[in-house]
Amino acid sequence: MERLYFGTDGVRGPYGGPLVNEAFFARLGAAAARWLAIQGAPGGKVVIGRDTRASGAGLVLAAGAGLAQAGARPVSLGIVPTPAVSRAVLVGRAALGISVTASHNPAADNGIKFFGSTGAKLADAEEAAIEALIAAEPAAAAAALPSEEILESYMAAARGLLPAGALAGWRVALDTANGATCVSSPGVFRALGAELSCLGNEPDGRNINAGVGSEHPEALGARVVATGARLGIAHDGDGDRCVLCDETGAVLDGDEILAILGTDALAKGALARRMVVVTQQSNLGLDAAIAAAGGTTVRTAIGDRYVAERMRAEGAMLGGESSGHVLSFEFSPTGDGLVAALKVVAVMHATGRPLSELRRAMRRFPQRASALVVREKKPFSALPALTRVMGDLEAELGARGRILVRYSGTEPKLRFLVEGPSDAVVDQGMVRLTAAARADLDLG
């Protein structure tokens, strides 16, 4: 069943637009409550968290009003990381979880993500079923919601990933993107004994992800070097991603994090199914690193919920995306940037090896990524020049590399990725792809 409103990661767009406004969120909330009733959970409890965007408070109330009008029991969690919403579903035995967030997007955007009763994100078919229940009539006016506290429970569970006081004497640079992790991540690291140098920790409702966070790690790298930190950690606005900086200030993405965690677990005989689940976006160097350590990688569609679905199907416990979504099913059924960072720190702590050394587990293949803003997401069948170049490049690269061309599921962009045996081959491939796309899409 085709989805009209949901993209790769929930519903997302500019606040005040046709999909992200109080009226539509109220209708969407009511549809979710109707869907719960069909699933056998009429009157079910629904926990709702949000990030720090100024638009979030009104959207939470609107979604709650729709839920309540259709018979569900909405509960506000306040400002919490998205993975804490997933945990709240499980701990609070809720029927559904909602995170009002636009993740790494700018403050002008917002969105909504749904989690089922297992704490996992809803599948495509479930989102489509909710869409089919959206009615035209508006929901009742928004009213104050009852609230619950989940943050301390979430933080306590995260602290348990390392021994008490394990980070005494550690200096860590931490960038919380002026987002939902501004309380939780600093609180956990300080409780473990770390001395912090913080960036992006003064949210004002308008500065989430603004030049900080996992999309902008340059300042974090500089802070690591300036303060002599052992590593730097950057989250995105809702806290389900992280990227790292080693002690030299160099950035590690999600692929390198997965390589460190995967090879360490393989060495200990502790990686379930000896498997890591990754997406089409991940660098081929990750496959090589896991294979060299005696494991396998399985690739799936782009989006952390597709990773999670494949992990469940395969019985795997570790997976993620190059963007910094890392899923460790031992802790959570969804991506968690704080957990990913703590697990890497645990490897550093246990081995005594610096991050710059641990990252050598993976040798990255030359890769380039790019994107073009598009006015319309035309089907590839209507892009003859681009599809011809794609075929040519795939034939030329063979087993030495790969290309990936796709529309973003959350933004009006056509994304490109090229991997190959050398920087020159990759750069030439990217030039050919983008030129063909510009010609087909009349972008100039």
C-alpha positions in Angstrom: 0.0 0.0 0.0 1.5 3.3 -1.1 2.0 6.0 1.6 1.0 9.6 0.8 2.4 11.4 3.9 5.0 9.3 5.5 8.5 9.3 4.2 11.7 7.4 5.1 11.4 8.4 8.7 7.9 9.5 9.6 6.1 12.7 8.4 8.4 15.7 8.0 8.4 19.1 6.4 8.3 22.9 7.0 6.3 23.9 10.0 3.1 25.6 8.8 3.1 23.6 5.6 0.4 21.2 4.5 1.7 18.2 6.5 3.3 19.9 9.6 0.7 22.0 11.3 -1.6 21.6 14.3 -4.7 20.8 12.3 -3.1 18.0 10.4 -1.3 16.6 13.5 -4.7 16.4 15.3 -6.2 14.5 12.4 -3.1 12.2 12.3 -3.4 11.6 16.0 -7.1 10.7 15.7 -6.2 8.3 12.9 -3.5 6.7 15.0 -6.1 6.1 17.8 -8.5 4.6 15.4 -5.8 2.3 14.1 -5.0 1.2 17.7 -8.6 0.3 18.2 -8.5 -1.9 15.1 -5.4 -3.5 16.4 -7.2 -4.5 19.6 -6.0 -1.6 21.8 -8.9 0.8 22.1 -8.2 3.4 24.7 -4.5 2.6 24.6 -1.9 4.7 26.2 0.2 6.8 23.8 3.4 8.5 25.1 4.6 11.6 23.2 8.0 13.2 23.4 9.5 16.1 21.4 12.8 17.9 20.7 13.6 21.5 21.4 11.9 23.2 18.4 9.6 26.1 19.2 6.9 24.5 17.1 7.0 21.3 19.1 4.8 22.2 22.1 1.8 23.1 20.0 2.2 20.1 17.7 2.3 17.7 20.7 -0.9 19.2 22.1 -2.6 19.0 18.7 -1.6 15.3 18.2 -2.7 14.6 21.8 -6.1 16.3 21.2 -6.7 14.1 18.1 -5.7 11.0 20.0 -8.0 11.8 23.0 -10.9 12.6 20.7 -10.6 9.2 19.1 -10.4 7.4 22.4 -6.7 7.0 23.1 -4.9 8.1 26.3 -2.1 10.6 25.4 0.7 11.3 27.9 3.4 13.9 27.4 7.0 13.0 28.1 8.3 16.6 27.5 11.6 17.2 25.8 13.4 13.8 25.5 15.6 12.1 23.0 13.7 9.9 20.5 15.2 6.7 21.8 13.8 7.6 25.2 10.3 7.6 23.7 11.0 4.1 22.4 12.1 3.1 26.0 9.0 4.8 27.5 6.7 2.6 25.3 8.3 -0.5 26.8 8.7 0.6 30.4 5.3 2.2 30.5 3.6 -0.6 28.5 2.1 1.9 26.1 0.3 0.9 22.9 2.1 3.6 20.9 4.9 6.1 21.1 5.2 9.4 19.2 8.3 11.6 18.8 7.6 15.1 17.4 10.8 16.0 15.7 12.5 16.7 12.4 15.7 15.0 13.6 18.7 16.7 11.9 16.7 19.2 9.8 16.7 22.9 10.6 14.4 24.5 13.2 12.0 25.7 10.6 11.0 22.0 10.0 9.2 19.6 12.2 7.7 16.1 12.0 6.4 13.1 13.7 7.6 9.5 14.2 5.6 6.5 15.5 6.7 3.6 17.6 4.7 0.4 18.1 4.1 -1.5 21.3 7.5 -3.2 21.0 9.3 0.1 20.9 10.2 -0.3 17.2 9.3 2.1 14.5 6.1 1.2 12.6 6.5 -0.6 9.3 5.5 0.9 6.0 2.2 -1.1 5.9 1.3 0.1 9.4 1.9 3.8 8.4 -0.2 3.3 5.3 -3.0 1.9 7.4 -3.0 4.9 9.7 -3.0 7.2 6.6 -6.1 5.4 5.4 -7.9 6.4 8.6 -7.2 10.1 8.4 -10.6 11.9 8.3 -11.3 15.3 6.9 -13.0 16.7 10.0 -10.8 18.5 12.5 -10.1 17.2 16.0 -11.2 18.9 19.2 -9.2 21.9 20.5 -5.9 21.1 22.2 -5.9 20.7 25.9 -3.1 20.1 28.5 -1.9 16.6 28.6 -1.0 14.5 31.6 2.7 14.0 31.9 5.2 11.3 32.9 9.0 11.4 33.6 11.1 9.0 31.6 14.5 10.8 31.3 16.1 9.6 34.6 15.1 5.9 33.9 16.6 6.3 30.4 19.8 7.9 31.7 20.2 5.2 34.4 20.0 2.5 31.9 22.6 4.2 29.7 25.0 4.6 32.6 24.8 0.9 33.2 26.8 0.3 29.9 30.0 1.2 31.8 31.3 0.6 35.3 30.6 3.3 37.8 33.3 6.0 37.6 34.8 4.4 34.5 35.5 7.8 32.9 37.3 9.5 35.8 40.1 11.4 34.3 38.6 11.4 30.8 38.1 14.7 29.0 35.3 14.5 26.4 33.9 17.1 24.0 30.2 16.8 23.6 27.9 18.5 21.0 24.2 18.0 21.7 23.0 20.1 18.7 20.9 22.4 20.8 18.5 19.5 20.8 16.8 16.8 22.8 20.0 15.4 24.3 21.1 18.6 26.1 20.2 17.1 29.5 20.6 13.4 29.1 24.0 12.9 27.4 25.9 15.4 29.6 24.2 13.9 32.6 25.3 10.4 31.8 28.9 11.2 30.9 29.3 13.4 34.0 27.8 10.6 36.2 30.5 8.3 34.8 33.2 10.7 35.9 34.0 12.4 32.6 35.1 16.1 32.4 33.0 17.7 29.6 33.6 20.5 27.1 30.1 21.1 25.7 28.9 22.6 22.4 25.3 23.1 21.2 24.0 23.0 24.7 22.0 26.2 24.8 18.7 25.5 23.0 16.3 28.4 22.4 13.8 26.8 20.2 15.3 28.2 17.0 18.9 27.0 17.0 18.6 23.3 16.9 21.2 21.8 14.5 22.2 25.4 13.5 25.9 24.9 12.7 26.3 22.2 15.4 25.5 18.5 15.9 26.2 15.5 13.8 25.7 17.3 10.5 28.3 19.9 11.4 31.1 18.2 13.3 33.9 20.6 12.3 33.6 22.7 15.5 33.6 19.6 17.6 36.9 18.4 16.0 38.5 21.7 16.8 37.2 21.6 20.4 38.7 18.1 20.8 42.1 19.3 19.8 41.9 22.6 21.7 40.9 20.9 25.0 43.0 17.7 24.6 39.9 15.5 24.8 40.1 11.8 24.2 37.2 12.0 21.8 34.3 14.1 20.6 30.7 13.1 20.4 28.0 14.8 18.3 24.3 14.0 18.3 21.6 15.2 15.9 18.6 17.2 17.1 16.6 14.2 18.4 19.4 12.1 19.6 19.1 8.9 17.6 22.4 9.6 15.7 26.0 10.2 16.6 29.2 10.9 14.9 32.6 10.8 16.7 35.9 12.7 16.5 39.1 11.0 17.5 41.7 12.7 19.6 43.2 14.3 16.5 39.9 15.9 15.6 39.2 13.6 12.7 35.6 12.6 12.2 34.3 9.0 12.3 30.9 8.3 10.8 28.4 5.5 11.4 30.2 3.1 9.2 33.4 3.4 11.3 31.5 3.1 14.5 29.9 -0.1 13.2 33.3 -1.4 12.2 34.7 -0.8 15.7 31.8 -2.4 17.4 31.4 -5.2 15.0 35.1 -6.3 14.9 35.4 -6.0 18.7 32.3 -8.2 19.2 33.6 -10.7 16.6 36.9 -10.9 18.4 35.1 -11.8 21.6 32.7 -14.2 19.9 29.9 -12.0 21.0 28.3 -10.8 17.7 25.0 -12.5 17.2 24.9 -14.4 13.9 28.4 -13.0 13.2 26.4 -10.4 11.3 26.1 -6.6 10.9 23.1 -5.2 9.1 23.9 -2.0 7.0 22.2 0.0 4.2 23.0 0.6 0.6 24.7 3.8 1.7 27.4 2.2 3.7 31.0 2.2 2.4 32.3 -1.0 1.0 35.2 -0.8 3.4 32.8 -1.7 6.2 32.0 -5.0 4.4 35.7 -5.7 4.0 36.4 -5.0 7.7 33.7 -7.2 9.0 34.6 -10.0 6.5 38.3 -9.8 7.6 37.2 -10.3 11.2 35.2 -13.4 10.3 31.7 -11.9 10.0 29.3 -10.9 7.3 27.3 -7.8 6.4 23.7 -7.7 5.0 22.5 -4.7 3.2 19.0 -3.3 3.2 17.1 -0.2 2.1 18.2 3.2 3.4 16.5 4.1 6.7 17.2 2.9 10.2 13.8 1.2 10.5 14.6 -1.0 7.5 17.8 -1.9 9.3 15.8 -2.8 12.4 13.3 -4.9 10.4 16.1 -6.8 8.7 17.9 -7.3 12.1 14.8 -8.8 13.5 14.4 -11.1 10.5 18.0 -12.3 10.6 18.4 -12.5 14.4 21.1 -9.9 14.3 21.9 -7.6 17.2 24.0 -4.9 15.6 23.3 -2.7 12.6 23.1 0.9 11.4 23.7 3.6 8.8 26.7 5.7 7.8 24.7 8.7 8.9 25.2 7.7 12.5 22.1 5.7 13.3 23.5 2.7 15.2 21.2 0.0 16.5 22.2 -2.2 19.4 19.3 -4.5 20.1 20.9 -5.5 23.4 19.8 -2.1 24.7 17.1 -0.7 22.5 14.9 -1.6 19.5 15.7 1.7 17.8 18.8 3.8 17.0 20.4 5.6 19.9 23.3 8.1 19.6 24.1 8.0 23.3 24.3 4.2 23.4 26.4 4.1 20.3 28.9 6.6 21.8 29.0 4.7 25.1 29.6 1.4 23.4 32.6 2.8 21.5 33.9 4.4 24.7 33.5 1.0 26.4 35.8 -0.5 23.7 38.4 2.3 24.3 38.1 1.8 28.1 38.6 -2.0 27.9 41.4 -2.1 25.4 43.2 1.1 26.4 43.5 2.0 22.7 42.8 5.5 21.4 40.0 6.1 18.9 42.5 7.0 16.2 43.9 3.4 16.5 40.6 1.7 16.8 39.3 3.3 13.6 42.0 1.4 11.6 39.7 -1.6 11.7 38.2 -0.1 8.5 39.9 1.1 5.4 37.4 3.4 3.6 37.0 3.0 -0.1 37.1 6.3 -2.0 33.6 7.6 -1.9 31.7 10.8 -2.8 28.2 11.8 -1.9 26.3 14.7 -3.4 22.7 16.0 -3.7 20.7 18.2 -6.0 17.6 20.1 -4.9 14.7 19.2 -7.1 11.3 20.8 -7.8 9.7 17.5 -8.6 10.7 13.9 -7.9 10.2 12.5 -11.4 10.3 8.7 -11.9 13.6 7.4 -13.1 11.9 6.2 -16.3 11.5 9.9 -17.2 15.2 10.6 -16.7 16.8 9.0 -19.8 20.2 10.7 -19.6 20.7 9.8 -15.9 19.6 6.2 -16.3 22.0 5.8 -19.3 24.9 7.2 -17.3 24.0 5.0 -14.3 24.1 1.9 -16.5 27.4 2.9 -18.1 29.1 3.5 -14.7 27.8 0.3 -13.2 29.3 -1.6 -16.1 32.6 0.2 -15.9 33.0 -0.2 -12.1 31.9 -3.8 -11.9 33.1 -5.3 -8.7 35.5 -2.5 -8.1 32.9 -0.1 -6.9 29.2 0.9 -7.0 26.8 3.8 -7.5 23.6 4.7 -5.7 21.1 7.3 -6.9 17.9 7.9 -5.0 15.5 10.6 -4.0 15.6 11.6 -0.3 12.7 10.3 1.7 12.7 13.5 3.9 13.8 16.4 1.7 13.3 17.6 -1.9 16.6 16.2 -3.1 18.1 13.7 -5.5 21.1 12.0 -3.8 24.1 10.5 -5.4 26.8 8.2 -4.1 29.8 6.9 -6.0 32.5 4.4 -4.7 35.4 3.2 -6.7 39.1 2.2 -6.8 40.5 5.7 -6.9 39.5 9.3 -6.1 39.8 10.2 -9.8 37.4 7.5 -10.9 34.9 8.5 -8.2 35.1 12.2 -9.0 34.6 11.6 -12.7 31.6 9.4 -12.0 30.0 12.0 -9.8 30.5 14.7 -12.5 28.8 12.5 -15.1 25.9 11.6 -12.8 25.1 15.2 -11.7 25.5 16.6 -15.2 23.0 14.0 -16.6 20.6 14.7 -13.7 20.7 18.4 -14.3 20.0 17.9 -18.0 17.0 15.6 -17.4 15.6 17.7 -14.6 16.3 21.1 -16.2 18.1 22.4 -13.2 20.7 24.4 -15.2 
